[in-house]
Amino acid sequence: MADSRDEPLVLGIETSCDETGVGIVRGTTLLADAVASSVDEHARFGGVVPEVASRAHLEAMVPTIDRALKEAGVSARDLDGIAVTAGPGLAGALLVGVSAAKAYAYALGKPLYGVNHLASHICVDQLEHGPLPEPTMALLVSGGHSSLLLSADITSDVRPLGATIDDAAGEAFDKIARVLDLGFPGGPVIDRYAREGDPGAIAFPRGLTGPRDPVYDFSFSGLKTAVARWIEARRAAGEDVPVRDVAASFQEAVVDVLTRKAVRACKDEGVDHLMIGGGVAANSRLRALAQERCEAAGIRLRVPRPKLCTDNGAMVAALGAEMVARNRSASDWDLSADSSLPVTDPHVPGRNHAQTHGHDHDHDHVHELGEENLYS
């Protein structure tokens, strides 16, 4: 058996939204997962404010990196690479993370890997359940994305099968929570209220499930509107709103569509497993219904623990470690944030697409460093 120390040691930085995440992994083993959240700063606005998020990342970056290194029990000099979310996400927030990653990589003389946020959400499952099957079918559900993805190689080949055409699932949770006066973020509080409600109490619509609708695409805007109008009608009539039943019925409509389409995609593509990731993957009803339907269809379900489903640095480090292990090209120093980076680009390679060999990291940009540049 190979010594675990032979596996790449990578630090990952995630700043695509309101979480400053720094993770450290060795191969597929998680050593540290430090997170600084600015969610409380956004709560009074009812959603994430990009400028507030960017400033919070600036303040949290260095302390969070120091905390991760201490938690992992490693020195910055021991790292084999620095990975960072290059996109998609909020442009200003991404720039903070990319700038920090460049600074650390340059100072340490280590290769830099700009990676894709969505591909990272898939790769994080390796930290919980071991190497990903190839191909991997993934259902990603978060505040900004609801996507069905098929990956033959998480470092180079990710194919979108379907995506949301309007509101993502997480956005819908936030908006309905706001209508119900439950606060922000909406996902956890809706889940909590729904556990005490009747999911069959109200027949809310299931978007894009008709015979002529796109098979794998999602739409939650109509559902959101239907729920809001139902609530408004009750209030206008002077009647009490059964918050728990509304939460349960709304949640059921969302997870019904997500799981039904995901299982169909597995069957259609001949894939016998399903990975679910993203912040909404922490939802208890989504997990339960996915497990039920996967078992009925003979599909193996892989869902990371809730902390690894939300945005975190561990997922970025996991994908970065896979890039190193598979000798993928490092990014150039002019790496920039790309708020609309397509999922078909799991990472942003350097222009020369040079391959590394073993763990020597013979990247051109590393050779440019002089001894006086090294981190001390």
Secondary structure, 3 states (H helix, E strand, C coil): CCCHHHCCEEEEEECCCCEEEEEEEECCEEEEEEEEECHHHHHCCCCCCHHHHHHHHHHHHHHHHHHHHHHHCCCHHHCCEEEEEEECCCHHHHHHHHHHHHHHHHHHCCCEEEEEHHHHHHHCCHHHHCCCCCCEEEEEECCCCEEEEEEEECCCEEEEEEEECCCCHHHHHHHHHHHCCCCCCHHHHHHHHHCCCCCCCCCCCCCCCCCCCCCCCECCHHHHHHHHHHHHHHHHCCCCCCHHHHHHHHHHHHHHHHHHHHHHHHHHHCCCEEEEECHHHHCHHHHHHHHHHHHHHCCEEECCCHHHHCCCHHHHHHHHHHHHHCCCCCCCCCCCCCCCCCCCCCEECCCCCCCCCCCCCCCHHHHCCCHHHCCC
